[in-house]
Amino acid sequence: MDNYILPRKQAITVFFVFAFGYFLSCLLRAITATLSPILTSEFELMAADLGLLAGGYFLGFASMQIPLGYLLDKFGPKKIVSSFLLIAFIGTISFALANSFSGLLISRILIGVGVSACLMAPLTGYRIWFAENQQQRANSWMLMIASLGFLSSTLPVQLLLPTFGWRGLFIGIAILILVSIVLMLAFIPKWDHQNEEESTEVITKTGSLKDVWKNRFFISVIPMGLFNYGGLMAIQTLWAGPWMIRVAGYTPLESATGLFWINITMLVSFFLWGYFLPKITNLGFSALKILKLGLPISFLVMLSIIVLGSKAGAFYITLFILSSIFLSVTQPAVGLSFQSHLAGKALTSFNLLIFLGTFIMQWIMGLVIDLVKNFGYTEIAGFKSAFSVFLFLSLASYIFFLIINKKS
C-alpha cells in the first residue's frame, strides 16, 4: 500500500481518536492494582487468585498478537480496532456484573482480547498516514498516553470509588468504550487496498514468523521480554499497590496516591527519554549498548527494595520503574533488526512475549507469596521472596542476552 499522508488537521484528529482508545486500554490494564484491596475482600481472593485475575488481561491480549498482525494488514485499523473494542465493551460490562472469581477472570480475558488492537492498530495506521519524520513522535506520544491511562487508574479511581463503587466505574468505562468505537468509525480513514496484482507481489515479500523467531537478536531478547519486561509490567500494573499496602504499611488511599505519583514520574520520564534518546544514539550509544549498560541499574534498585522490605515504599518502587526505562529501547530495536516486510510480524511477536510474560509473572509472584505464607512465614517474607524470584529471572535473562550478543 502506498503511503497516503493525511493533512495536518486530519492527522491530529486521527491521533487523538486512537489515543483515546489506547488510554482506555491502559486504564483497564492497570486498574486492578488500585482495586486489589476491595476485590480481595469482596471475593476472598488469595494472592495467586489476584495475580491470575490481573494476568487474565495479558493472557487475552497476548493470544491475539500474532493473528492481529495479519488482520490489520488485510482489513486495516478502522475495522479491526472498532470490532475488537466491541469485545472489550462486552468484557467490561461482564466484569461489572460478575458475582464470582471465574466470572471476573473470564471477563478480564475478554477485556484483554478486546483492547489488544489499541496500540498495534495506530502504529499500523501511522506507517501509512503520517509522514516518516512524524512517526517517531507519534509513537513516543502514545507511550505518554499509556502513562496517562496508568495515572488515571490510581488516585482518580480511588477517589471515585466511594461515590460510584467498582462496579459503577466499570459501567462508566464501558460507556466510554462505546464512545471510542463511534469516534473510530467516524474519523479513522478507510484502508484502501492495492489491486490484486500488487497484493500478490506484496504477499511474496511478507516472509514468515519462522524468519522472525530464528533471528539471533530476537532469540536473545525472548527471555528479556518474558521476564524483565513482563515482570516490570507485572509490578507496575499489579504488585506495586499490594507491596505498598501489605509490606510498607500504606493505607489504600496512600497506595493509590503512591501509584499516582509513580505514573506521573513515568509520564514525564517518557517525554524526556523520547527527547534525549536520539541525542544519546548520535553519541554512539546503540540500543544494544544502552541495554547492556542500563539494565544493571534496575537490578541494584530491585535488590535494595528486597533488602529494605517494609522501608521500601513508593519512592523505591518509582526508582525501580524509572531505572527500567532502558527496556523501552528493546521493541524498536527488534523492529529495526528486520527488513520492513518483517517488521510488523517482529513487533507483534515481541509484544506477544511482553504480555505473555506479564501474565506469567503476575501469576508466579502471587503463587510464591501464597507458598511462602503456607510454610508459616510472614506476608512480608512472601512478597520479598516473590520479588527475589523476579530478580533472579531478570538476571538470568540479562546474562543470556549478553552471551548471545557478546560479539556485537
Secondary structure, DSSP 4 states (H G I P E B T S, - for coil): ----PPPHHHHHHHHHHHHHHHHHHHHHHHHHHHHHHHHHHHHT--HHHHHHHHHHHHHHHHHTHHHHHHHHHHH-HHHHHHHHHHHHHHHHHHHHH--SHHHHHHHHHHHHHHTTTTTHHHHHHHHHHS-HHHHHHHHHHHHHHHHHHHHHTTHHHHHHHHHHHHHHHHHHHHHHHHHHHHHHHHHSPP-PPPPHHHHHHHHTTS--HHHHHT-HHHHHHHHIIIIIIHHHHHIIIIIHHHIIIIIS---HHHHHHHHHHHHHHHHHHHHHHHHHHHHHHHTT--HHHHHHHHHHHHHHHHHHHHHHGGG--HHHHHHHHHHTGGGGGHHHHHHHTS-HHHHHHHHHHHHHHHHHHHHHHHHHHHHHHHHHHHTT--HHHHHHHHHHHHHHHHHHHHHHHHHHTTT-
